Amino acid sequence: MTTTGLDLLGLGLLVAGGLALAARGRAPVAVLGVTGLCAAGYQAAGFDVPAVAYLFAVYSAVRAGHRALAIAASTAMLAVLPLAALASGLHDTGEAFARARGALEIAWLIAAGAAGEALRQAERRADEAERTREETARRRADEERLRIARELHDSLTHQISVVKVQAEVAVHVARRRGEEVPASLLAIQEAGREASRELRATLEALRDDDTTPPRGLDDVTELVERARGFGLDATLTIEGRPHDVPAAVDRTVYRIVQEALTNVARHADAATASVRIDCRPDVLAIRVDDDGKATPGSAPPPGLGLLGMRERVTALGGRLRAEPRGEGGFTVRAELPVDPVGRTS
C-alpha cells in the first residue's frame, strides 16, 4: 500500500474510533473492541496519536460494570500498541523512550478505569439511597395504615357492636313475647351485622395492605337480597358472561350498587328498584332504577355517597350519570372500562 493509502486508512480508523463512542452508552463492550482495533490500526498505519477514544471506551465499560473485561482488553492493548508502532517505524529512538511511553499508557488506562469505577460506585450508592427512601416511605405508609386501623377500631367498632346487640336483644324479646318483629328492627339488625363484617374486612385490608379479598361483583346478589329485607321489591339482572374483571372495577361495581340501593332505601320512598349489570367485552355497564318520588324538577343535591361514587368511576376512566328519570324515580348509570388499558388493581 502506498504512503497516501496508509494515511487515508489511518485517518479513517482514527475518525471511526471517535464516532464509535456515540454508542458507548448502549453497547460499551462492542465500542471497547472497535476503538481498540481502530487504535491498533492507525498506530500501524503510522499515526502517532494517543488512543483517546479507547480511553473513553474503557471508562464507559468499567462504568457499565464490565471491569474484568476492560482490564483484559487493556492488557492486550498494552502489548499490541507498541508492536503496531514498531511495525510502522515509529518510536525507534531507543528502549528508554519505549519504557516511558508504556508507563504513560498504563497510567492513562488506570486513570480511565478508576474514573469509570468511581462513577459506577457513586451511581450504585445513589440507587441504594433511592431504594432506601422508597422503603422508608412504604414503611411510614404502613405505619399510618395501622394507625388508621387502630383509630377506626377504637371509634367505630364499639358503637356498631352496641347497635347490633341492642337490635338483637329487641328482636329476641319481641319473639319471646310472641309479638311480630317490625321490619325496620330486622333491617337494623341485619345492617348492624353487615356493618360489623364490612368494618372487620376494611380493618384487615388496612392491616394486610389489601391482601384480604374485598366485596365485588359476585356479592351483588347479597345486596339485592338485603334490599328485599328492607321491604323493597328489588330485582337483579345480569346480562353477558362476567369475564376477567380487574379488581378495582370489581370493587367499584359492588360499591355503586350498594350506594344506589342505600339511597333508594333512605331517600327515595320507592316500592321497587331494579339492578341491571351488562357484562360486555370492553365495558361493564351498571344501571339502578327506582320508582321513588324524584322528578326532573326536584333533583336532590348530590351527597357524599354520590360524590364518592363519581370519584371511583372517574378514577377508572369510566362515566357516571345519577339523575331523576323522566317517568319518575331516580336512575344511576355507570360504565366502567374493563379493557387492558383500563385495568388497574
PAMARDO-757122 format. One record per residue (C-alpha): residue in one letter; residue number from 1; x, y, z. Coordinates in Angstrom, 3 decimals, decimal comma. Layout:
// PAMARDO-757122
<rec type="A" seq="NUM" X="X" Y="Y" Z="Z"/>
...
//
This chain:
// PAMARDO-757122
<rec type="M" seq="1" X="0,000" Y="0,000" Z="0,000"/>
<rec type="T" seq="2" X="1,300" Y="3,497" Z="-0,828"/>
<rec type="T" seq="3" X="2,021" Y="6,161" Z="1,759"/>
<rec type="T" seq="4" X="-1,078" Y="8,077" Z="0,708"/>
<rec type="G" seq="5" X="-3,168" Y="4,927" Z="1,060"/>
<rec type="L" seq="6" X="-1,821" Y="4,314" Z="4,565"/>
<rec type="D" seq="7" X="-2,522" Y="7,891" Z="5,512"/>
<rec type="L" seq="8" X="-6,134" Y="7,608" Z="4,354"/>
<rec type="L" seq="9" X="-6,530" Y="4,277" Z="6,162"/>
<rec type="G" seq="10" X="-5,056" Y="5,671" Z="9,372"/>
<rec type="L" seq="11" X="-7,216" Y="8,781" Z="9,172"/>
<rec type="G" seq="12" X="-10,317" Y="6,684" Z="8,550"/>
<rec type="L" seq="13" X="-9,580" Y="4,464" Z="11,536"/>
<rec type="L" seq="14" X="-8,931" Y="7,495" Z="13,724"/>
<rec type="V" seq="15" X="-12,299" Y="9,010" Z="12,770"/>
<rec type="A" seq="16" X="-14,093" Y="5,660" Z="13,096"/>
<rec type="G" seq="17" X="-12,794" Y="5,207" Z="16,643"/>
<rec type="G" seq="18" X="-14,131" Y="8,609" Z="17,630"/>
<rec type="L" seq="19" X="-17,519" Y="8,049" Z="16,002"/>
<rec type="A" seq="20" X="-17,900" Y="4,669" Z="17,710"/>
<rec type="L" seq="21" X="-18,032" Y="6,454" Z="21,074"/>
<rec type="A" seq="22" X="-21,559" Y="7,624" Z="20,226"/>
<rec type="A" seq="23" X="-22,785" Y="4,102" Z="21,013"/>
<rec type="R" seq="24" X="-20,816" Y="3,590" Z="24,231"/>
<rec type="G" seq="25" X="-23,889" Y="4,021" Z="26,428"/>
<rec type="R" seq="26" X="-25,844" Y="1,317" Z="24,607"/>
<rec type="A" seq="27" X="-23,050" Y="-1,134" Z="23,744"/>
<rec type="P" seq="28" X="-19,960" Y="-0,406" Z="25,871"/>
<rec type="V" seq="29" X="-18,324" Y="-3,790" Z="25,212"/>
<rec type="A" seq="30" X="-18,656" Y="-3,514" Z="21,429"/>
<rec type="V" seq="31" X="-17,337" Y="0,056" Z="21,497"/>
<rec type="L" seq="32" X="-14,383" Y="-1,111" Z="23,590"/>
<rec type="G" seq="33" X="-13,457" Y="-3,645" Z="20,928"/>
<rec type="V" seq="34" X="-13,985" Y="-1,269" Z="17,989"/>
<rec type="T" seq="35" X="-11,938" Y="1,579" Z="19,483"/>
<rec type="G" seq="36" X="-9,150" Y="-0,850" Z="20,429"/>
<rec type="L" seq="37" X="-8,924" Y="-2,211" Z="16,902"/>
<rec type="C" seq="38" X="-9,020" Y="1,306" Z="15,443"/>
<rec type="A" seq="39" X="-6,228" Y="2,452" Z="17,766"/>
<rec type="A" seq="40" X="-4,032" Y="-0,502" Z="16,808"/>
<rec type="G" seq="41" X="-4,817" Y="0,079" Z="13,152"/>
<rec type="Y" seq="42" X="-3,927" Y="3,768" Z="12,948"/>
<rec type="Q" seq="43" X="-0,801" Y="3,156" Z="15,018"/>
<rec type="A" seq="44" X="0,255" Y="0,506" Z="12,468"/>
<rec type="A" seq="45" X="-0,545" Y="2,981" Z="9,666"/>
<rec type="G" seq="46" X="1,949" Y="5,430" Z="11,141"/>
<rec type="F" seq="47" X="-0,370" Y="7,793" Z="13,091"/>
<rec type="D" seq="48" X="1,333" Y="8,648" Z="16,370"/>
<rec type="V" seq="49" X="-1,944" Y="9,735" Z="18,084"/>
<rec type="P" seq="50" X="-2,866" Y="8,786" Z="21,659"/>
<rec type="A" seq="51" X="-5,698" Y="6,264" Z="21,906"/>
<rec type="V" seq="52" X="-8,086" Y="8,804" Z="23,441"/>
<rec type="A" seq="53" X="-11,199" Y="7,111" Z="22,067"/>
<rec type="Y" seq="54" X="-10,116" Y="3,833" Z="23,604"/>
<rec type="L" seq="55" X="-9,610" Y="5,522" Z="26,989"/>
<rec type="F" seq="56" X="-13,203" Y="6,791" Z="26,873"/>
<rec type="A" seq="57" X="-14,329" Y="3,308" Z="25,912"/>
<rec type="V" seq="58" X="-12,506" Y="1,840" Z="28,934"/>
<rec type="Y" seq="59" X="-14,199" Y="4,430" Z="31,167"/>
<rec type="S" seq="60" X="-17,653" Y="3,570" Z="29,768"/>
<rec type="A" seq="61" X="-17,123" Y="-0,191" Z="30,025"/>
<rec type="V" seq="62" X="-15,999" Y="-0,014" Z="33,655"/>
<rec type="R" seq="63" X="-18,878" Y="2,342" Z="34,467"/>
<rec type="A" seq="64" X="-21,288" Y="-0,199" Z="32,967"/>
<rec type="G" seq="65" X="-19,863" Y="-2,916" Z="35,222"/>
<rec type="H" seq="66" X="-17,539" Y="-4,711" Z="32,757"/>
<rec type="R" seq="67" X="-14,417" Y="-4,161" Z="34,842"/>
<rec type="A" seq="68" X="-12,779" Y="-7,558" Z="34,239"/>
<rec type="L" seq="69" X="-13,339" Y="-7,349" Z="30,503"/>
<rec type="A" seq="70" X="-11,889" Y="-3,840" Z="30,386"/>
<rec type="I" seq="71" X="-8,777" Y="-4,976" Z="32,272"/>
<rec type="A" seq="72" X="-8,284" Y="-7,927" Z="29,927"/>
<rec type="A" seq="73" X="-8,756" Y="-5,774" Z="26,818"/>
<rec type="S" seq="74" X="-6,392" Y="-3,095" Z="28,139"/>
<rec type="T" seq="75" X="-3,703" Y="-5,672" Z="28,915"/>
<rec type="A" seq="76" X="-3,929" Y="-6,874" Z="25,338"/>
<rec type="M" seq="77" X="-3,791" Y="-3,294" Z="24,046"/>
<rec type="L" seq="78" X="-0,637" Y="-2,593" Z="26,053"/>
<rec type="A" seq="79" X="1,006" Y="-5,471" Z="24,195"/>
<rec type="V" seq="80" X="-0,415" Y="-4,682" Z="20,752"/>
<rec type="L" seq="81" X="0,130" Y="-0,900" Z="20,551"/>
<rec type="P" seq="82" X="3,951" Y="-0,977" Z="20,887"/>
<rec type="L" seq="83" X="4,119" Y="-3,718" Z="18,258"/>
<rec type="A" seq="84" X="1,902" Y="-1,697" Z="15,919"/>
<rec type="A" seq="85" X="4,076" Y="1,378" Z="16,424"/>
<rec type="L" seq="86" X="7,252" Y="-0,601" Z="15,755"/>
<rec type="A" seq="87" X="5,723" Y="-2,129" Z="12,623"/>
<rec type="S" seq="88" X="5,074" Y="1,340" Z="11,254"/>
<rec type="G" seq="89" X="8,616" Y="2,535" Z="12,076"/>
<rec type="L" seq="90" X="7,525" Y="4,855" Z="14,887"/>
<rec type="H" seq="91" X="9,438" Y="5,189" Z="18,173"/>
<rec type="D" seq="92" X="12,675" Y="3,551" Z="17,153"/>
<rec type="T" seq="93" X="14,635" Y="6,027" Z="19,239"/>
<rec type="G" seq="94" X="15,536" Y="3,593" Z="21,969"/>
<rec type="E" seq="95" X="14,457" Y="1,323" Z="24,777"/>
<rec type="A" seq="96" X="14,199" Y="4,115" Z="27,381"/>
<rec type="F" seq="97" X="11,647" Y="6,012" Z="25,296"/>
<rec type="A" seq="98" X="9,590" Y="2,852" Z="24,787"/>
<rec type="R" seq="99" X="9,519" Y="2,180" Z="28,533"/>
<rec type="A" seq="100" X="8,462" Y="5,759" Z="29,246"/>
<rec type="R" seq="101" X="5,693" Y="5,581" Z="26,659"/>
<rec type="G" seq="102" X="4,474" Y="2,260" Z="28,057"/>
<rec type="A" seq="103" X="4,348" Y="3,667" Z="31,576"/>
<rec type="L" seq="104" X="2,354" Y="6,676" Z="30,360"/>
<rec type="E" seq="105" X="-0,150" Y="4,437" Z="28,564"/>
<rec type="I" seq="106" X="-0,594" Y="2,306" Z="31,677"/>
<rec type="A" seq="107" X="-1,180" Y="5,423" Z="33,778"/>
<rec type="W" seq="108" X="-3,841" Y="6,755" Z="31,398"/>
<rec type="L" seq="109" X="-5,590" Y="3,374" Z="31,302"/>
<rec type="I" seq="110" X="-5,599" Y="3,156" Z="35,090"/>
<rec type="A" seq="111" X="-6,974" Y="6,690" Z="35,330"/>
<rec type="A" seq="112" X="-9,784" Y="5,962" Z="32,838"/>
<rec type="G" seq="113" X="-10,730" Y="2,733" Z="34,618"/>
<rec type="A" seq="114" X="-10,612" Y="4,408" Z="38,039"/>
<rec type="A" seq="115" X="-12,877" Y="7,222" Z="36,831"/>
<rec type="G" seq="116" X="-15,388" Y="4,726" Z="35,453"/>
<rec type="E" seq="117" X="-15,352" Y="2,673" Z="38,651"/>
<rec type="A" seq="118" X="-15,755" Y="5,772" Z="40,829"/>
<rec type="L" seq="119" X="-18,802" Y="6,922" Z="38,877"/>
<rec type="R" seq="120" X="-20,275" Y="3,408" Z="38,904"/>
<rec type="Q" seq="121" X="-19,957" Y="3,247" Z="42,675"/>
<rec type="A" seq="122" X="-21,496" Y="6,712" Z="43,002"/>
<rec type="E" seq="123" X="-24,473" Y="5,689" Z="40,854"/>
<rec type="R" seq="124" X="-24,873" Y="2,476" Z="42,843"/>
<rec type="R" seq="125" X="-24,912" Y="4,411" Z="46,103"/>
<rec type="A" seq="126" X="-27,459" Y="6,837" Z="44,630"/>
<rec type="D" seq="127" X="-29,675" Y="3,910" Z="43,596"/>
<rec type="E" seq="128" X="-29,393" Y="2,390" Z="47,061"/>
<rec type="A" seq="129" X="-30,270" Y="5,726" Z="48,614"/>
<rec type="E" seq="130" X="-33,342" Y="5,981" Z="46,365"/>
<rec type="R" seq="131" X="-34,420" Y="2,461" Z="47,304"/>
<rec type="T" seq="132" X="-33,919" Y="3,300" Z="50,954"/>
<rec type="R" seq="133" X="-36,111" Y="6,385" Z="50,578"/>
<rec type="E" seq="134" X="-38,825" Y="4,312" Z="48,887"/>
<rec type="E" seq="135" X="-38,647" Y="1,658" Z="51,591"/>
<rec type="T" seq="136" X="-38,857" Y="4,351" Z="54,264"/>
<rec type="A" seq="137" X="-41,887" Y="5,875" Z="52,548"/>
<rec type="R" seq="138" X="-43,559" Y="2,456" Z="52,332"/>
<rec type="R" seq="139" X="-42,797" Y="1,759" Z="55,971"/>
<rec type="R" seq="140" X="-44,284" Y="5,100" Z="57,006"/>
<rec type="A" seq="141" X="-47,355" Y="4,392" Z="54,876"/>
<rec type="D" seq="142" X="-47,721" Y="1,011" Z="56,577"/>
<rec type="E" seq="143" X="-47,424" Y="2,648" Z="59,983"/>
<rec type="E" seq="144" X="-50,035" Y="5,236" Z="59,034"/>
<rec type="R" seq="145" X="-52,321" Y="2,485" Z="57,753"/>
<rec type="L" seq="146" X="-52,015" Y="0,648" Z="61,053"/>
<rec type="R" seq="147" X="-52,686" Y="3,864" Z="62,972"/>
<rec type="I" seq="148" X="-55,852" Y="4,479" Z="60,949"/>
<rec type="A" seq="149" X="-56,918" Y="0,886" Z="61,522"/>
<rec type="R" seq="150" X="-56,496" Y="1,244" Z="65,272"/>
<rec type="E" seq="151" X="-58,392" Y="4,543" Z="65,350"/>
<rec type="L" seq="152" X="-61,236" Y="3,105" Z="63,279"/>
<rec type="H" seq="153" X="-61,391" Y="0,115" Z="65,560"/>
<rec type="D" seq="154" X="-61,497" Y="2,253" Z="68,687"/>
<rec type="S" seq="155" X="-64,050" Y="4,770" Z="67,390"/>
<rec type="L" seq="156" X="-66,453" Y="2,607" Z="65,384"/>
<rec type="T" seq="157" X="-66,397" Y="-1,000" Z="66,480"/>
<rec type="H" seq="158" X="-67,843" Y="-0,352" Z="69,930"/>
<rec type="Q" seq="159" X="-70,719" Y="1,821" Z="68,684"/>
<rec type="I" seq="160" X="-71,655" Y="-0,595" Z="65,919"/>
<rec type="S" seq="161" X="-71,490" Y="-3,516" Z="68,322"/>
<rec type="V" seq="162" X="-73,816" Y="-1,713" Z="70,727"/>
<rec type="V" seq="163" X="-76,341" Y="-1,041" Z="67,951"/>
<rec type="K" seq="164" X="-76,182" Y="-4,646" Z="66,787"/>
<rec type="V" seq="165" X="-76,551" Y="-6,101" Z="70,285"/>
<rec type="Q" seq="166" X="-79,452" Y="-3,788" Z="71,143"/>
<rec type="A" seq="167" X="-81,238" Y="-4,714" Z="67,926"/>
<rec type="E" seq="168" X="-80,711" Y="-8,433" Z="68,533"/>
<rec type="V" seq="169" X="-81,955" Y="-8,117" Z="72,105"/>
<rec type="A" seq="170" X="-85,050" Y="-6,254" Z="70,937"/>
<rec type="V" seq="171" X="-85,757" Y="-8,923" Z="68,293"/>
<rec type="H" seq="172" X="-85,251" Y="-11,699" Z="70,849"/>
<rec type="V" seq="173" X="-87,563" Y="-10,069" Z="73,403"/>
<rec type="A" seq="174" X="-90,263" Y="-9,455" Z="70,822"/>
<rec type="R" seq="175" X="-90,196" Y="-13,051" Z="69,683"/>
<rec type="R" seq="176" X="-90,306" Y="-14,382" Z="73,251"/>
<rec type="R" seq="177" X="-93,410" Y="-12,302" Z="73,855"/>
<rec type="G" seq="178" X="-94,967" Y="-13,669" Z="70,682"/>
<rec type="E" seq="179" X="-95,057" Y="-10,207" Z="69,105"/>
<rec type="E" seq="180" X="-94,467" Y="-9,510" Z="65,441"/>
<rec type="V" seq="181" X="-90,976" Y="-8,132" Z="64,901"/>
<rec type="P" seq="182" X="-91,095" Y="-4,845" Z="62,935"/>
<rec type="A" seq="183" X="-89,369" Y="-4,981" Z="59,574"/>
<rec type="S" seq="184" X="-87,386" Y="-1,851" Z="60,447"/>
<rec type="L" seq="185" X="-85,945" Y="-3,579" Z="63,525"/>
<rec type="L" seq="186" X="-84,923" Y="-6,603" Z="61,455"/>
<rec type="A" seq="187" X="-83,326" Y="-4,262" Z="58,959"/>
<rec type="I" seq="188" X="-81,350" Y="-2,569" Z="61,747"/>
<rec type="Q" seq="189" X="-80,226" Y="-5,965" Z="62,990"/>
<rec type="E" seq="190" X="-79,057" Y="-7,041" Z="59,540"/>
<rec type="A" seq="191" X="-77,438" Y="-3,670" Z="58,843"/>
<rec type="G" seq="192" X="-75,517" Y="-3,925" Z="62,118"/>
<rec type="R" seq="193" X="-74,248" Y="-7,369" Z="61,212"/>
<rec type="E" seq="194" X="-73,231" Y="-6,230" Z="57,730"/>
<rec type="A" seq="195" X="-71,549" Y="-3,093" Z="59,109"/>
<rec type="S" seq="196" X="-69,556" Y="-5,247" Z="61,500"/>
<rec type="R" seq="197" X="-68,489" Y="-7,563" Z="58,690"/>
<rec type="E" seq="198" X="-67,502" Y="-4,704" Z="56,404"/>
<rec type="L" seq="199" X="-65,660" Y="-2,848" Z="59,135"/>
<rec type="R" seq="200" X="-63,757" Y="-6,008" Z="60,003"/>
<rec type="A" seq="201" X="-62,873" Y="-6,564" Z="56,338"/>
<rec type="T" seq="202" X="-61,785" Y="-2,932" Z="55,968"/>
<rec type="L" seq="203" X="-59,567" Y="-3,087" Z="59,036"/>
<rec type="E" seq="204" X="-57,995" Y="-6,324" Z="57,801"/>
<rec type="A" seq="205" X="-57,347" Y="-4,702" Z="54,429"/>
<rec type="L" seq="206" X="-55,650" Y="-1,769" Z="56,140"/>
<rec type="R" seq="207" X="-53,514" Y="-4,076" Z="58,239"/>
<rec type="D" seq="208" X="-52,681" Y="-6,503" Z="55,448"/>
<rec type="D" seq="209" X="-52,077" Y="-3,961" Z="52,657"/>
<rec type="D" seq="210" X="-55,154" Y="-5,052" Z="50,657"/>
<rec type="T" seq="211" X="-54,370" Y="-8,757" Z="50,814"/>
<rec type="T" seq="212" X="-57,902" Y="-9,511" Z="52,074"/>
<rec type="P" seq="213" X="-60,249" Y="-10,067" Z="49,098"/>
<rec type="P" seq="214" X="-62,846" Y="-7,244" Z="49,073"/>
<rec type="R" seq="215" X="-66,508" Y="-7,458" Z="48,086"/>
<rec type="G" seq="216" X="-67,160" Y="-7,479" Z="44,362"/>
<rec type="L" seq="217" X="-69,476" Y="-8,445" Z="41,532"/>
<rec type="D" seq="218" X="-70,215" Y="-11,884" Z="42,999"/>
<rec type="D" seq="219" X="-71,604" Y="-10,242" Z="46,148"/>
<rec type="V" seq="220" X="-74,164" Y="-8,005" Z="44,383"/>
<rec type="T" seq="221" X="-76,815" Y="-10,715" Z="44,746"/>
<rec type="E" seq="222" X="-76,468" Y="-10,451" Z="48,512"/>
<rec type="L" seq="223" X="-77,008" Y="-6,678" Z="48,308"/>
<rec type="V" seq="224" X="-80,252" Y="-7,150" Z="46,383"/>
<rec type="E" seq="225" X="-81,448" Y="-9,808" Z="48,835"/>
<rec type="R" seq="226" X="-80,741" Y="-7,452" Z="51,721"/>
<rec type="A" seq="227" X="-82,689" Y="-4,660" Z="49,988"/>
<rec type="R" seq="228" X="-85,656" Y="-7,001" Z="49,806"/>
<rec type="G" seq="229" X="-85,348" Y="-7,444" Z="53,542"/>
<rec type="F" seq="230" X="-85,956" Y="-3,702" Z="53,869"/>
<rec type="G" seq="231" X="-89,329" Y="-4,164" Z="52,167"/>
<rec type="L" seq="232" X="-88,114" Y="-3,045" Z="48,742"/>
<rec type="D" seq="233" X="-89,147" Y="-5,065" Z="45,696"/>
<rec type="A" seq="234" X="-85,625" Y="-5,318" Z="44,240"/>
<rec type="T" seq="235" X="-84,623" Y="-7,306" Z="41,163"/>
<rec type="L" seq="236" X="-81,233" Y="-8,167" Z="39,685"/>
<rec type="T" seq="237" X="-80,483" Y="-8,832" Z="36,029"/>
<rec type="I" seq="238" X="-77,018" Y="-9,758" Z="34,789"/>
<rec type="E" seq="239" X="-76,540" Y="-9,899" Z="31,036"/>
<rec type="G" seq="240" X="-73,497" Y="-11,386" Z="29,391"/>
<rec type="R" seq="241" X="-70,937" Y="-13,589" Z="30,994"/>
<rec type="P" seq="242" X="-68,758" Y="-11,988" Z="33,682"/>
<rec type="H" seq="243" X="-65,193" Y="-12,293" Z="32,431"/>
<rec type="D" seq="244" X="-61,827" Y="-11,411" Z="33,930"/>
<rec type="V" seq="245" X="-62,835" Y="-8,140" Z="35,591"/>
<rec type="P" seq="246" X="-59,991" Y="-6,065" Z="37,104"/>
<rec type="A" seq="247" X="-60,066" Y="-5,979" Z="40,897"/>
<rec type="A" seq="248" X="-60,660" Y="-2,207" Z="41,056"/>
<rec type="V" seq="249" X="-63,648" Y="-2,497" Z="38,708"/>
<rec type="D" seq="250" X="-64,961" Y="-5,476" Z="40,687"/>
<rec type="R" seq="251" X="-64,894" Y="-3,453" Z="43,914"/>
<rec type="T" seq="252" X="-66,457" Y="-0,410" Z="42,269"/>
<rec type="V" seq="253" X="-69,409" Y="-2,411" Z="40,913"/>
<rec type="Y" seq="254" X="-70,248" Y="-3,548" Z="44,433"/>
<rec type="R" seq="255" X="-69,901" Y="-0,050" Z="45,897"/>
<rec type="I" seq="256" X="-72,057" Y="1,568" Z="43,192"/>
<rec type="V" seq="257" X="-74,907" Y="-0,910" Z="43,680"/>
<rec type="Q" seq="258" X="-74,545" Y="-0,688" Z="47,452"/>
<rec type="E" seq="259" X="-74,694" Y="3,114" Z="47,481"/>
<rec type="A" seq="260" X="-77,539" Y="3,255" Z="44,974"/>
<rec type="L" seq="261" X="-79,705" Y="0,795" Z="46,925"/>
<rec type="T" seq="262" X="-78,874" Y="2,542" Z="50,195"/>
<rec type="N" seq="263" X="-80,032" Y="5,852" Z="48,738"/>
<rec type="V" seq="264" X="-83,233" Y="4,210" Z="47,497"/>
<rec type="A" seq="265" X="-83,956" Y="2,846" Z="50,981"/>
<rec type="R" seq="266" X="-83,151" Y="6,135" Z="52,727"/>
<rec type="H" seq="267" X="-84,440" Y="8,869" Z="50,473"/>
<rec type="A" seq="268" X="-86,458" Y="7,648" Z="47,507"/>
<rec type="D" seq="269" X="-89,679" Y="6,460" Z="49,199"/>
<rec type="A" seq="270" X="-89,725" Y="3,820" Z="46,458"/>
<rec type="A" seq="271" X="-91,556" Y="0,500" Z="46,228"/>
<rec type="T" seq="272" X="-89,418" Y="-1,127" Z="43,543"/>
<rec type="A" seq="273" X="-85,828" Y="-0,992" Z="42,378"/>
<rec type="S" seq="274" X="-84,084" Y="-2,783" Z="39,541"/>
<rec type="V" seq="275" X="-80,372" Y="-3,520" Z="39,237"/>
<rec type="R" seq="276" X="-79,077" Y="-4,331" Z="35,779"/>
<rec type="I" seq="277" X="-75,464" Y="-5,289" Z="35,033"/>
<rec type="D" seq="278" X="-74,358" Y="-5,711" Z="31,434"/>
<rec type="C" seq="279" X="-71,038" Y="-7,519" Z="31,016"/>
<rec type="R" seq="280" X="-69,601" Y="-6,532" Z="27,640"/>
<rec type="P" seq="281" X="-66,132" Y="-7,391" Z="26,300"/>
<rec type="D" seq="282" X="-64,725" Y="-3,903" Z="26,908"/>
<rec type="V" seq="283" X="-67,210" Y="-2,227" Z="29,267"/>
<rec type="L" seq="284" X="-69,143" Y="-3,248" Z="32,347"/>
<rec type="A" seq="285" X="-72,383" Y="-1,237" Z="32,499"/>
<rec type="I" seq="286" X="-74,426" Y="-0,806" Z="35,686"/>
<rec type="R" seq="287" X="-77,923" Y="0,647" Z="35,934"/>
<rec type="V" seq="288" X="-80,004" Y="1,030" Z="39,095"/>
<rec type="D" seq="289" X="-83,555" Y="2,428" Z="38,710"/>
<rec type="D" seq="290" X="-86,255" Y="3,068" Z="41,269"/>
<rec type="D" seq="291" X="-89,856" Y="4,326" Z="41,188"/>
<rec type="G" seq="292" X="-89,405" Y="6,831" Z="44,006"/>
<rec type="K" seq="293" X="-90,604" Y="10,386" Z="44,335"/>
<rec type="A" seq="294" X="-87,731" Y="12,065" Z="42,477"/>
<rec type="T" seq="295" X="-88,761" Y="14,124" Z="39,435"/>
<rec type="P" seq="296" X="-86,692" Y="16,047" Z="36,862"/>
<rec type="G" seq="297" X="-87,631" Y="19,331" Z="38,514"/>
<rec type="S" seq="298" X="-86,797" Y="18,235" Z="42,039"/>
<rec type="A" seq="299" X="-83,330" Y="16,754" Z="41,755"/>
<rec type="P" seq="300" X="-81,745" Y="16,413" Z="45,210"/>
<rec type="P" seq="301" X="-78,304" Y="17,933" Z="45,815"/>
<rec type="P" seq="302" X="-75,543" Y="15,331" Z="45,463"/>
<rec type="G" seq="303" X="-74,463" Y="13,901" Z="48,795"/>
<rec type="L" seq="304" X="-71,198" Y="12,356" Z="49,868"/>
<rec type="G" seq="305" X="-72,319" Y="8,959" Z="48,606"/>
<rec type="L" seq="306" X="-72,878" Y="10,154" Z="45,049"/>
<rec type="L" seq="307" X="-69,676" Y="12,207" Z="45,123"/>
<rec type="G" seq="308" X="-67,677" Y="9,193" Z="46,291"/>
<rec type="M" seq="309" X="-69,322" Y="7,053" Z="43,625"/>
<rec type="R" seq="310" X="-68,382" Y="9,581" Z="40,929"/>
<rec type="E" seq="311" X="-64,778" Y="9,733" Z="42,165"/>
<rec type="R" seq="312" X="-64,462" Y="5,944" Z="41,987"/>
<rec type="V" seq="313" X="-65,837" Y="5,787" Z="38,448"/>
<rec type="T" seq="314" X="-63,749" Y="8,735" Z="37,205"/>
<rec type="A" seq="315" X="-60,560" Y="7,224" Z="38,667"/>
<rec type="L" seq="316" X="-61,144" Y="4,137" Z="36,490"/>
<rec type="G" seq="317" X="-61,745" Y="6,192" Z="33,345"/>
<rec type="G" seq="318" X="-65,469" Y="5,478" Z="33,347"/>
<rec type="R" seq="319" X="-68,656" Y="7,545" Z="33,154"/>
<rec type="L" seq="320" X="-71,440" Y="8,058" Z="35,690"/>
<rec type="R" seq="321" X="-74,928" Y="9,558" Z="35,425"/>
<rec type="A" seq="322" X="-77,100" Y="9,953" Z="38,513"/>
<rec type="E" seq="323" X="-80,332" Y="11,879" Z="37,902"/>
<rec type="P" seq="324" X="-84,126" Y="11,734" Z="38,129"/>
<rec type="R" seq="325" X="-85,914" Y="9,796" Z="35,394"/>
<rec type="G" seq="326" X="-88,417" Y="11,421" Z="33,087"/>
<rec type="E" seq="327" X="-91,126" Y="8,920" Z="34,083"/>
<rec type="G" seq="328" X="-90,399" Y="9,455" Z="37,777"/>
<rec type="G" seq="329" X="-87,914" Y="7,956" Z="40,165"/>
<rec type="F" seq="330" X="-84,133" Y="8,054" Z="40,103"/>
<rec type="T" seq="331" X="-81,537" Y="6,325" Z="37,937"/>
<rec type="V" seq="332" X="-77,844" Y="5,631" Z="38,431"/>
<rec type="R" seq="333" X="-75,898" Y="4,586" Z="35,333"/>
<rec type="A" seq="334" X="-72,195" Y="3,778" Z="35,230"/>
<rec type="E" seq="335" X="-69,886" Y="2,444" Z="32,560"/>
<rec type="L" seq="336" X="-66,546" Y="1,024" Z="33,662"/>
<rec type="P" seq="337" X="-63,857" Y="0,106" Z="31,100"/>
<rec type="V" seq="338" X="-62,500" Y="-3,409" Z="31,501"/>
<rec type="D" seq="339" X="-60,143" Y="-3,490" Z="28,521"/>
<rec type="P" seq="340" X="-56,353" Y="-3,942" Z="29,193"/>
<rec type="V" seq="341" X="-55,745" Y="-0,161" Z="29,032"/>
<rec type="G" seq="342" X="-58,025" Y="0,457" Z="31,961"/>
<rec type="R" seq="343" X="-57,017" Y="-2,456" Z="34,135"/>
<rec type="T" seq="344" X="-55,773" Y="-1,161" Z="37,462"/>
<rec type="S" seq="345" X="-55,983" Y="-3,232" Z="40,566"/>
//
